[in-house]
Amino acid sequence: MKLKKSLLFLIAAFTLSAAIISCAPKTSEKTVESNVKYYRHLQFSETSYDLEKGLRELTAEEAQTINNYQFTYDESGRLTEIKYGRGDVMLSYGSMRGAAKITYTYSGNKQIKHFFNEKGEQIDSQGAYAAEYTLNDDGTRAALAFFDKEGNTVENRNNINRYTWKTLPDGLLQEIRYNLANESVVMNPFCPFYELRFKYDEKGFTTRMMNFEADTMYNCTAENCGDIGVSYFEFKNSPQGEVLSFSVHNTVGQLSNLFWGWAKRINQIDENGYNIETAVFDQDDEYLSGKKCSGN
């Protein structure tokens, strides 16, 4: 009887130990998995204010065979890394401006961004080796400055050294850019807007980018801005965040041709959010041309 009881005790102890051992790795794997997410696309953005966000989440298994953006977060939920690739291979032809990977590190109220190629080597991106954000107390971005490899402050390829942002009483995000001489500079030479204001919907998708001066929306009349001027861009998005329509308008809302002769682009997407067809229209809303696009 004693032998039988001893055997029963050993069997029970072994079963309990095995259960504990088998459960422990699952908890660890769940923690790691919760800090890593995979997405088909990056959310569209017209401003460096926006933190990268993924669209159309994939499973880890799907990410082995589908090009994806892998997002990694720290224990506090802060974004620390994004990689574009498939399986274990990094790719440089995604939507991260030539980088296959970007990283974020944090120090006080600073969020520092670096860029890497598909070989894992740190690189410049648009003329900057590092982008240093200053964060508000609530974690939103208040400013951005660019630095070279030696840590010197520099201008990027659009002659921008730093950005400043603030949310205005009407809810619009104000953006102003400066060069090293502390002069206000344009967004880029092709689109000579100085002060920009952005409107977002309840999901955080951009719906308008507006050209302002002295609290007034005004027309840009540079050569690239067509014959009636350009005041704002309007974006219409899918429920998941892909841009379905991009249109250009003057101050009274009329469609306005850009330098290329079109005023509106309409995108057709498939069930996975890939653009499969684009059509362009002029400022009279007349069809100009279109093209089929490959998906994944």
SVG drawing of the C-alpha trace seen along z (x, -y; Angstrom):
<svg xmlns="http://www.w3.org/2000/svg" viewBox="-15 -87 47 89">
<polyline fill="none" stroke="black" stroke-width="0.4" points="0.0,0.0 2.8,-2.4 4.5,-1.6 1.3,-2.3 0.8,-5.7 4.4,-6.6 4.0,-5.9 0.8,-7.9 2.6,-10.8 5.5,-10.7 3.1,-10.6 1.1,-13.5 4.3,-15.6 5.7,-14.8 2.5,-15.8 2.3,-19.1 6.0,-19.8 5.4,-19.1 2.4,-21.3 4.4,-24.2 7.3,-23.7 5.1,-23.5 3.1,-26.6 6.1,-28.9 7.4,-29.2 3.9,-30.1 3.7,-33.1 7.1,-34.3 6.2,-33.8 3.0,-35.7 4.9,-38.7 7.3,-38.7 4.5,-38.3 2.5,-41.2 5.6,-43.5 5.9,-42.6 3.3,-43.3 3.3,-42.8 1.5,-44.9 1.0,-45.0 1.3,-48.8 2.4,-52.0 -0.2,-54.6 0.1,-57.6 1.6,-60.7 2.5,-64.2 4.3,-65.3 7.3,-64.2 5.0,-64.9 3.3,-61.5 4.6,-58.5 4.7,-55.5 1.6,-53.3 0.8,-50.0 -2.2,-49.1 -3.7,-45.6 -2.2,-43.4 -0.7,-40.1 0.2,-37.1 3.8,-36.1 3.2,-33.1 1.8,-35.2 4.8,-37.6 7.1,-34.7 5.8,-34.9 4.3,-38.4 6.3,-41.7 5.5,-43.4 6.5,-46.1 7.5,-44.6 6.8,-46.9 8.6,-46.3 7.6,-48.0 9.2,-48.2 7.6,-47.3 6.1,-50.8 4.4,-50.4 6.8,-52.8 7.8,-52.1 11.5,-51.0 11.9,-49.5 10.3,-49.0 11.7,-46.6 10.5,-46.1 11.0,-42.7 9.7,-39.2 10.6,-36.3 14.2,-37.0 15.1,-39.1 15.1,-42.9 14.2,-44.9 15.0,-48.5 12.1,-49.2 9.3,-49.9 7.9,-53.2 10.6,-54.2 12.4,-56.6 15.2,-54.2 15.7,-52.6 15.0,-48.9 14.9,-49.5 14.5,-52.5 15.0,-52.5 13.8,-54.8 15.7,-55.3 14.5,-57.4 16.3,-59.7 14.2,-62.0 11.9,-64.0 13.9,-63.0 13.0,-60.4 16.0,-59.7 15.5,-58.1 18.2,-56.3 18.1,-54.7 19.6,-51.4 19.9,-49.7 19.0,-46.0 22.5,-44.9 21.9,-46.5 24.3,-49.4 23.4,-52.8 22.7,-55.3 21.7,-58.9 18.1,-59.5 17.3,-62.5 20.5,-64.2 20.2,-63.4 22.0,-60.7 19.8,-61.2 16.4,-62.8 15.9,-64.0 12.3,-64.6 11.4,-66.7 8.3,-65.3 5.6,-67.0 4.6,-65.8 1.9,-63.7 4.3,-62.0 3.3,-63.9 5.9,-65.5 6.7,-69.2 9.8,-69.6 12.4,-67.8 16.0,-68.6 18.4,-66.9 22.0,-65.8 25.0,-64.4 27.2,-61.4 29.4,-63.6 26.4,-64.9 26.4,-68.3 23.1,-70.0 22.4,-70.0 19.8,-70.7 18.2,-67.9 17.9,-67.8 15.0,-70.3 17.2,-72.8 15.2,-72.1 17.1,-72.0 14.2,-71.8 10.4,-71.6 8.1,-72.9 4.5,-71.7 1.6,-72.7 -2.1,-71.9 -4.2,-75.0 -7.5,-75.8 -9.5,-74.7 -7.8,-71.3 -5.6,-71.8 -1.9,-70.8 0.4,-73.7 3.8,-73.0 6.6,-75.5 10.1,-74.6 13.4,-76.5 16.9,-76.4 20.2,-76.8 19.8,-80.6 16.5,-80.3 14.6,-81.4 11.2,-79.9 11.5,-77.6 9.1,-75.8 8.0,-72.2 10.0,-71.3 11.2,-73.4 8.4,-71.9 5.6,-72.8 6.5,-76.2 4.2,-76.2 5.7,-77.8 3.2,-77.3 1.1,-74.1 -1.9,-73.1 -3.2,-69.5 -6.6,-68.1 -7.1,-64.5 -10.3,-62.4 -11.4,-60.5 -9.2,-57.5 -6.1,-59.7 -6.0,-59.6 -4.9,-62.8 -7.8,-64.5 -6.4,-67.9 -3.0,-69.7 -3.5,-73.4 -1.3,-76.4 -1.5,-79.2 -0.1,-82.7 -1.0,-85.0 -3.9,-82.7 -5.3,-82.9 -5.4,-80.1 -4.0,-81.4 -3.1,-80.4 0.4,-79.4 0.9,-81.0 4.3,-79.6 4.9,-78.1 4.3,-74.5 0.9,-75.5 -1.0,-75.9 -2.9,-78.8 -5.4,-79.4 -3.1,-78.6 -3.0,-75.9 -4.3,-76.3 -4.9,-72.8 -4.7,-69.1 -7.6,-66.9 -7.4,-63.2 -10.2,-60.6 -9.3,-57.3 -10.6,-53.8 -11.9,-52.6 -8.5,-50.9 -6.5,-54.0 -5.4,-53.7 -5.7,-56.9 -8.5,-56.5 -8.4,-60.1 -5.9,-62.9 -7.1,-66.2 -5.7,-69.7 -7.8,-72.9 -7.6,-76.7 -9.0,-78.8 -12.6,-78.5 -12.4,-74.7 -12.0,-74.6 -9.9,-71.8 -6.5,-73.2 -3.9,-71.6 -0.4,-71.0 2.7,-71.3 2.0,-67.9 -1.4,-69.0 -3.6,-67.0 -5.7,-68.0 -7.0,-64.7 -5.9,-61.1 -8.3,-58.3 -7.0,-54.9 -8.8,-51.5 -7.6,-49.0 -8.1,-45.3 -9.3,-43.4 -5.8,-43.6 -5.4,-47.4 -3.0,-47.2 -3.5,-49.8 -4.6,-48.1 -5.6,-51.1 -5.1,-54.8 -6.9,-57.5 -6.1,-61.2 -8.4,-64.1 -7.8,-67.8 -9.1,-70.9 -12.4,-70.6 -12.8,-67.1 -12.2,-65.7 -10.5,-62.3 -6.9,-62.5 -5.4,-59.0 -5.1,-55.9 -3.0,-52.9 -3.3,-49.4 -1.0,-48.7 0.4,-45.4 -0.7,-44.4 1.5,-42.5"/>
</svg>
